[in-house]
Amino acid sequence: MVSAAAILFVLAISLLLAPFLELLLCYDVDDCKAGLPARILFDLVLIGAVVYFSDIGNNLTPEAFQLLLAGYFLLVMLISLWLLFLLSKRESFHYLGTLKTPVALAMLSGPISMFIGYQSLSGLLIPGVYGTLAGLLIAWVLFTAGNLFFGLFEPGDEEASSEVREFLGYKDDERVPGLWIGRLLMVVAIVSGLFYWSLVVWQIPSSQIKTISSYFTDGFPVGAISVVPGKILSAILAFFILLTLARWLKNQLSERWLNKTRLDAGARESVVSLTTYTIVGLALVLALGMAGVDFQNVAIVAGALSVGIGFGLQNIVNNFVSGLILLFERPVKPGDWVIVGSTEGYVKKISIRYTLIQSFDRADVLVPNSELISSQVTNWMHRDTMGRVIVPVGVAYGTDVNKVREILHQVAADHPFVLMNDWRVPGPKVLFMGFGESSLDFELRCFIKDVDYRLSVRSDLLFAIDEKFREENIEIPFPQRVIHKAEADSKDQPDNAD
């Protein structure tokens, strides 16, 4: 009853998984004929595995069991050759055409050995050959399914891939980090599983299998260090999974979640950077712990290297610490208009080592973070974007100064960027600065909403002032000079009569 229940359970599983196998074989194929033999072969392999690992043979006579095995192997061989024949016609599986004859001979070797009386040889070849072929089939299914899964994260035109990448927050041409590591680990896992399965079906003694497995799980010594491949692979896998998570979280924070908050662009950039650095640091610590690294030894090595860091990497560490200070304290942030020494422009990015400033000529200037901390920095947008505009104006002597004040004040009030009734800053002011050589000197001083438009607002005000002065016949003088040219006395001229 146990064997029958096991066979029924396996058939139920095959009914669920066989359509998936057919989908893998017929993916992107219009007229697919390989689905039916693949499903039949898959069912036969599962049923054969149950029969092999159960006691169903004890309930049959030796003759009946031998006949059953012969029919089973003949059926598996025919279905396998049928599947190989159909797949070899495809361009992507053309190499299978050369494998039909070797596969057929390998499948016949076991049953022929059994029929001619070599029971021990057949007992080795039948589970070895058929088990290996079944393992290769399962390995191919897992490899194909894994490639389809990783393909969902690759840039492409397929609808499923686009939806997955859009959900994760990646752009159309942006690559997901760590995919090649995931593919490599998948291949390593499949090959390792196939190797272990081959050892089992070829009836390698369990003691030797345990010895081989111990090298992977318990490790082997290399000098004074014990290398454990299993821990190393799991640490690499965990690190790149967390690294991918950090990239995904960075995209979600910067493009979706933080955009719904009231934080400014600089604050959002700082939150994104700090979150990314934190996750990457935790991923590194976790990976080292899973790999079996003793942090006490790491601390000793770090202490020994601190002297070298103090001398050789002083600038790098200084910039690193300064970058953290900039992210936490935020004296400058992305989008600010800053002046650092002879560099003036907008802060585009603050990284761990440098700050990227784009000048007004669109030249990218990499300024070390330590310079922003230790040097004088002018930030036009540190706490707000407001700024002051000063417009000097000169009028001719004899002009009504009250009229000039009214015009300048009205010009400022008419501009939409000028702040008139903001409690944080005073309103526009017109100042009589003094009596010049040829003009009465005034200054219009006003605050605007965004200092980023300082030059354009100043230009607009000058245009408006010139237009108003022309309407009111107010003269804007220019310096005049009277030059006297003294003529030379005739008696001082040389006598050229001779």
C-alpha positions, 0 to 999 in steps of 0.5 A, spaced: 500 500 500 505 504 501 508 503 494 502 504 491 500 510 495 507 513 493 506 512 485 499 515 486 503 521 489 508 521 484 503 521 478 499 527 482 506 531 482 507 529 475 500 532 473 502 539 476 510 539 473 509 536 466 505 542 463 511 546 466 516 542 463 512 542 456 512 550 457 520 550 458 521 546 451 516 549 447 517 556 450 518 561 444 516 555 439 510 556 434 509 548 432 512 544 438 511 537 438 516 535 443 511 537 449 508 530 449 514 525 449 517 530 454 511 529 459 511 522 458 518 521 459 518 526 465 512 521 468 516 515 467 522 518 470 518 519 476 515 512 477 522 509 475 525 513 481 519 511 486 520 503 484 527 503 484 527 506 492 521 502 494 520 495 495 515 494 490 519 489 486 519 484 492 511 483 491 513 480 484 516 474 482 523 475 479 521 473 472 515 478 472 519 483 475 525 482 470 519 483 464 517 489 467 524 492 467 525 490 460 518 493 458 520 499 462 527 500 459 524 499 452 519 504 453 524 509 456 529 508 451 524 509 445 521 515 448 528 518 449 530 517 442 523 520 440 524 526 444 532 527 442 529 526 434 524 532 435 529 536 439 535 535 434 531 538 428 531 545 432 537 550 431 538 551 438 538 543 439 542 541 433 548 538 437 543 533 440 543 529 433 550 526 434 548 524 441 542 519 439 546 513 437 551 514 444 544 515 448 541 509 445 547 504 446 548 507 453 540 505 454 541 498 451 547 496 455 544 495 461 538 491 459 542 487 454 547 485 460 541 483 464 538 478 459 545 475 457 546 473 465 551 479 467 546 481 473 552 485 477 554 489 471 546 490 469 545 492 476 550 497 475 549 500 468 541 500 469 541 505 475 547 509 473 545 510 466 538 511 467 539 515 473 544 519 470 540 521 464 534 523 469 539 527 472 541 531 466 534 532 464 532 535 471 538 539 471 536 542 464 529 543 467 532 547 473 537 551 468 532 553 463 527 555 469 533 559 472 535 562 466 527 564 465 527 567 472 533 571 471 531 574 464 525 577 468 531 582 471 534 583 464 533 589 460 529 587 454 522 588 450 518 583 453 512 585 457 513 580 463 520 583 464 518 590 463 513 589 469 518 586 474 523 591 473 518 597 473 515 594 480 523 593 482 524 601 480 529 599 475 529 604 469 529 600 462 536 600 460 539 599 467 542 593 469 540 589 476 547 588 480 549 581 482 545 577 476 551 574 474 553 572 481 546 569 481 547 565 475 554 563 477 551 560 483 545 557 480 550 553 475 554 551 481 548 548 485 546 545 479 552 542 477 554 540 485 547 536 485 548 533 479 555 530 481 552 528 488 546 524 484 551 521 479 555 518 485 548 515 488 546 512 482 553 509 480 552 506 487 559 509 490 559 507 497 556 512 502 562 512 506 566 515 500 560 520 499 560 522 506 568 524 505 567 528 499 561 531 502 565 533 508 570 537 504 564 541 502 560 542 508 566 541 513 572 544 509 579 543 508 585 546 511 590 550 507 596 552 512 593 555 518 586 556 515 580 552 514 577 553 508 569 551 507 566 552 500 559 551 503 560 557 507 564 561 502 558 560 497 553 562 502 556 568 504 557 570 497 550 569 495 547 573 501 552 578 500 549 579 493 542 578 495 543 584 500 547 588 495 541 587 490 536 589 495 540 595 497 540 597 490 532 596 489 531 600 496 535 606 493 531 606 487 524 605 491 526 611 496 529 616 491 524 615 485 517 613 489 517 613 497 521 619 498 518 623 493 511 623 497 514 626 503 516 634 504 523 633 504 527 637 499 531 634 494 538 634 498 535 631 504 532 625 500 539 624 497 542 624 504 537 619 506 538 615 500 545 615 501 546 613 508 541 607 507 545 604 501 551 605 505 548 602 511 545 596 508 552 595 504 556 595 510 551 590 514 551 585 508 559 585 508 559 584 516 554 578 515 557 575 509 564 575 513 560 572 519 557 567 514 564 565 511 567 564 518 571 570 519 573 571 526 572 578 527 577 578 533 582 577 528 580 582 523 580 587 529 587 585 530 589 586 523 585 592 522 589 595 528 596 593 525 594 596 518 591 603 522 599 605 522 599 604 515 592 607 514 594 613 518 600 615 513 599 612 507 591 613 506 590 619 510 587 623 505 582 617 503 580 616 510 580 624 511 575 624 505 571 618 507 570 621 514 568 628 511 563 625 506 560 622 512 560 629 516 557 632 509 551 627 509 549 627 516 550 635 518 548 637 510 552 644 510 551 643 502 547 638 499 545 636 492 542 642 488 545 648 492 549 653 489 556 654 492 563 657 491 569 653 493 575 657 492 575 658 485 570 653 483 562 656 483 556 651 481 551 647 483 552 641 487 550 634 483 552 629 488 556 627 494 559 621 495 564 618 500 570 621 497 568 627 493 563 632 491 561 633 484 560 640 482 557 642 475 560 649 473 555 654 469 559 652 463 557 645 465 564 642 467 564 637 472 569 639 478 571 633 483 572 637 489 575 633 495 570 632 501 575 634 506 576 641 502 568 642 503 569 641 511 576 645 512 575 651 507 571 657 506 564 655 502 559 660 500 552 656 499 547 661 496 542 656 498 544 653 505 537 654 509 532 657 503 533 659 496 531 666 497 537 671 495 538 679 494 538 683 488 542 690 487 541 694 481 545 700 481 542 706 477 544 713 475 540 719 473 542 726 471 543 732 475 536 736 476 532 730 476 526 729 481 529 724 486 522 722 489 520 721 482 526 716 481 524 713 487 517 711 486 519 708 479 524 704 482 520 701 487 514 700 482 518 696 477 520 692 483 513 691 485 511 689 478 516 683 478 513 676 480 519 674 483 520 680 488 518 678 495 514 684 497 510 682 504 514 676 506 516 676 514 522 673 513 526 679 509 524 686 508 521 689 502 524 692 496 528 699 498 531 704 494 537 708 496 540 714 494 547 712 494 551 719 493 552 725 488 557 722 482 561 725 477 556 726 472 550 723 475 545 722 482 547 715 484 541 710 486 541 703 488 534 698 488 535 692 493 530 687 493 529 680 495 527 674 490 524 667 491 529 663 488 536 666 488 537 661 482 534 666 477 538 672 480 541 674 474 535 674 470 531 678 475 536 683 475 536 683 467 528 684 467 529 690 472 534 693 468 529 693 462 523 695 466 527 701 469 530 703 462 523 703 459 520 707 465 525 712 464 524 713 457 516 714 458 518 719 464 523 723 460 528 721 465 536 722 463 541 716 464 547 720 463 554 718 461 561 721 463 563 727 458 570 729 458 572 736 454 579 735 451 583 741 450 589 741 444 594 746 445 597 748 438 605 749 438 608 756 437 610 758 430 616 760 433 618 754 436 617 750 429 624 748 425 626 753 419 626 748 413 627 754 408 634 751 407 
